[in-house]
Amino acid sequence: MLVRNKMITERDERRTAEWLRKEAAARGLKAGRKVRIETMQIDGGGAHRKMIRSGHVTMLHPYIFVCEVGGIRECFRYNEFLGSETGRRVQLNE
């Protein structure tokens, strides 16, 4: 029974905002880092378009992080950095 409760606790911990922030920090996300934003779009004809923009991280918040992209502030979820979202992905620029 203890093993089962421990497994449930670890699984529940993975779903928290705190875990997402820690995982993003472990992968190198912090204020001042340059990022690349890839957005996938499907146009009316069914063709896929990939749009790539770049910017830098300005602030980290409990549920989101803020980037300045082309003079505009834009918010992203940590899931978009960790790669578990479809449509938009944020990656660190080396």
N, C-alpha and C positions, 0 to 999 in steps of 0.2 A: 504493500500500500504506500509506503514512503517513496518508493521509486516512482510510482505513478504520480503522486503529488508533485514530486520534483520535476518530472517531465512536463506536467501541466504548467507549473510556475515558469520554467524556462521558455515554453512556447508562448505563454502570455507576455513575458518580458519582451519578446521579439516584436510584439505588436505596439509597443508604447512609443511615444514621441521621444522619450529619453534614449531608448535603444537606437532609434534612427539617427539622432544627433551624435551619439557616441560612435556609431558605425561610420558615419560621414566624416567625423573628425579623424578616425583611424585611417581612413583612405586619403586624408590630406586636405579636406575642405576647411578653410579658415578665411577670415577676412583678409582681403588683399590679393588672393590667388586669382589668376586669370582662368576663365572658363570658356568653353565652346558649347553653344546651344544648337542642337540639331532638331529641326522640326520636320516631321513627315506630313505631307498633305496629299489628298487625292482630289484631282480636279474633276470637272464634269464628265470628261471622257473616260475616266477610270484610270488615268495615268498617275503614277506616284511621283511627287516632287519632293526633293530634299532641300531644305533651306538651312544654311549654316550661318550663325552669327557669333560674335565673340564679345566678351566683356570681362568684368571683374567683380568679385564678391565684395559687397560693402558691409553687410550686417548678417548676423545669425540670430534667429529667433527660435522659440520652442518648437514651432510647427513648420516654419518656412525659413528660407534664406533669401536675401535680397541681392540682386546683381544690377550693376549699371551697364546697360547695353546700348551703345550709340547715344549716350546722353539721356536715356530714359531708364528709370528704375523699374525693375520687373521682379516679381516674386515667384519663387519656385518651391515645390515641396521636396523634402529630402528623398522621397521615392524616385523623383525624376533624376536625382544624382546617383542613387544606388542602382538604377537600371531596371526597376520593377514597374515602370510606367510605359505605356505605348503612346506613340504620337509625338512625344517630346522627350529629349534626353539631354542632360547636362553632363559634360565631361571636363576634367581639368586639362588645361593647356600646359604642356611641359615646357 
